[in-house]
Amino acid sequence: MINTILKSGFLVCLLIFSRHSFALKPPQKIVLDQYVEDAIGKKMQSVIPVYKFAGMPLEDPINNGQDTKKPFGYFNAKLPDMKGYRDTNYFYIFFGGLSNRKDLPGYALGIVANNGRQFGKLATIWIDKNHNLDLSDDGAPVTLDENIGYIEITLNNPDNSQARYTVYISRFEMNTNTSYKNLMDMYYEANSGTKKYALTDYSFREQRINTIAGDYKDEYDSFRVAIKDVNCNGIYNEGNDYLIIGDYKTPLMPDNKIVIESKAGKTFFERNGKKYLVTEINAIGNYVVIQEDENAKLTKTLVVGKKLKKFKFKTPDKEAKTISSRQYRKKTTYWYVWNFSQDSFTRDTAALRIIARDYADKINLVTLNYGETPKEIRAFMIRNSINWSIGLSTQKINDQLFLEKYPFGVLTEKRLKIKQLKISPEELLLLLKNKQI
């Protein structure tokens, strides 16, 4: 009897193990081979403040902008041969690969001569690439030709010779965006310790090249996977770095970051009704390995029969109005998130026009644009005599709808109860014509 029970228990465990094993599809390796922008990074106009050089020692930027009584740190550095140069300044590039060093932790030192932006005198720049605070042994300097645009600076992590971080530096255009630059001037003049700020027009604009992506495609779905080196140290699989999922081959990744878990296999994402485990992230960003879990319980998806969570959106009017989704709880409503770049734009616009014209008594039509400016939407509405209301989506609304790609349509009944998901305007029009709504 005991042997029979033990055998039965073993078989049950074996079946459970086998079921879970078969639920995991073979792992898929995605090569990451393209640097991309992410939505947050694209919006940033990061300033690398430049300071007037007045001799040694130099004051570090560690406490810049902080409300603290802690003193700034000081250190000495060896300069390159500066004969023939004038208007010498210095600056710091944030670099997480140096976070543990004693002097100037977390930053690489840069020297810039001929910084006055005078005609015929190009800014000449030295970077402490070997991280020894000696700029005389880092090779020849580079010059910044503002007509070309930017220079590329790559820093190697001293703890991992293969780990690299790249930043582009350029100038802000003179006599433009003056309000922003005035704010930066006041900020850095007030929060730089004893350092003398050279003003934003004579500082640099920074673009961090720290998000790398690759594409995945099978017979059911296609998407782009990216990883972001948040602390800019050339290592992509640490606990503060991000995984980002976007549309196939998109050059701009959305703001849907997933914090990478420190334990292997704990990071996951959901896409098109499927759950994928991230089983490996290459430390220097060459590839990621994902594995679909077919029996996983989905947590990031809308569910038919459940209520749509309430949210608010704004109109594209010059004097924008705020509208709550609660206003549409008394009638069947079609929610449609879209943008100009989607392949079905023309067909969907034609179907929406017919729905608004012929079926306004049966259904509310709420279309939310994501990606265009209010001004562009207003011009589109006037140019095309749009006969339905258009609102503006946000990343928060997109996240709430678990939106993965455009367009995305949801049909709700009274009290915002979800009736159908991923329904296109053409499919909705057919249901209306057949009197199924």
Buried (B, 14 or more C-beta within 10 A) or exposed (E): EEEEEEEEEEEEEEEEEEEEEEEBBEEBBBEBEBBBBBBBBEEEEEBBBBBBBEEEEBBBBBBBEEEEEEEBBBBEBEBBEBEEBEBBBBBBBBBBBBEEBEBBBBBBBBBBBBBEBEEEBBBBBBBBBBBBBBBEEBEEBBBBEEEEEBBEBEBBBBEBEEBBBBBBBBBBEEEEEEEEBEEBBEBBEEBBBEBEBBBBBBBBBBBBBBBBBBBBEEEEBBBBBBBBBBBBBBBBBBEEBBBBBBBEEBEEBBBBBBEBBEEEEEBBBBBEEBBBBBBBBBBBBBBBBBBBBEEBEEEBBBEEEEEBEEBBBBBBEEEEEEBEBEEBBEEBBBBBBBBEEBEBBEEBBEBBBBBBEEBEEEBBBBBBBBBBEBEEBBEBBEEEEBBBBBBBBBBEBBEBBBBBBBBBBBBBBEEBBBBBBBBBBBBBBEBBEEEEB
